[in-house]
Amino acid sequence: DASRGAETEQMVKKNNLHTHERLLKPLSGFSGLSGEMKELAAIISGDIYLHNPNVRWEDIIGLEDAKRLVKEAVVYPIKYPQLFTGILSPWKGLLLYGPPGTGKTLLAKAVATECRTTFFNISASSIVSKWRGDSEKLVRVLFELARYHAPSTIFLDELESVMGQRGTSLGGEHEGSRRMKTELLVQMDGLSRSEDLVFVLAASNLPWELDHAMLRRLEKRILVGLPSSPARQAMISHWLPPLSSTGGMELRTSLDYKMLQMEGYSGSDIRLVCKEAAMTLVRTVFDSLESHQECSDITAIQLGALTTADFVEVIAHTKPSARSLMDRYTAFEREYESV
Ligand code: ADP
């Protein structure tokens, strides 16, 4: 049947991905590093390098403009390098900004998956908190590794937490974090001068807090906004299709997707609501499971279908997380738009 077919297709896709996966070059060829730097390189390869992000463009719902812009800026230069020379030299720094949970990380992962670039995933706040004094060195080694494994994408999440405007943080800046910022700027300059296919994709929920020196180096700035009405409907029907299953138990829904507006909710909010709604169905079986031990065959249990009214009830109890900042994102877009 159709769902079985789709499942097989997914599996074949996954396997293909597996056999075509890029193997990392051994670090032994990574010369000119002292013992300490080698250690950092090993840590980066272990913790920060992501083996296979496995996100396809079609996994990202909506965001057509953002997808197109990211493809133009990063994907095509990798695929058709001969076209991107002279005035069209590739953009090395991209800023994805917008409310949390809207697909910024997914976009970065899709670039890495679809272009089969080496993907380094760094949450900026973790560099500072974990590495403190060493964070500057870590940044240097990270960029060296990215060049060594090129084509590479470096995804810097929560950029504002390290690249806030200087001197604005409470109680002055930690010396180590100031040096790290400088190193990041130096490395970005190095990228823009070189031919290496290394791209920095930075994400921020609070772009107006970013240091201007950093903003200037992120030449493309792309708003990843809250999902549109059709995108929200597509998300709900993706996560709660008319028929799905969990643990062999059938989950049926009869939702009038058009009735479920959910304006102001982000993709991750909507996912949470869908999960909560599915849980209201599953919750009903726990009582009978717990009281009748003999009825342990879960697959034999028939659940009722989730209705639009059930879903609306769940929405009422789960508020969107980011609506209030939307005006600031559009104001920032007006001032700093660069697509
Ligand atoms: P952020 O913008 O904060 O980086 P993420 O990309 O990490 O957000 O999204 C968080 C989760 O929300 C994703 O793993 C996915 O499940 C869901 N999600 C958010 N936006 C979308 C989208 N446009 N398409 C599909 N899933 C989405």
Residues whose N, C-alpha, C, O or C-beta is under 5 A from the ligand:
A	BS01	ADP	D59 I60 I61 P99 P100 G101 T102 G103 K104 T105 L106 G267 S268 R271
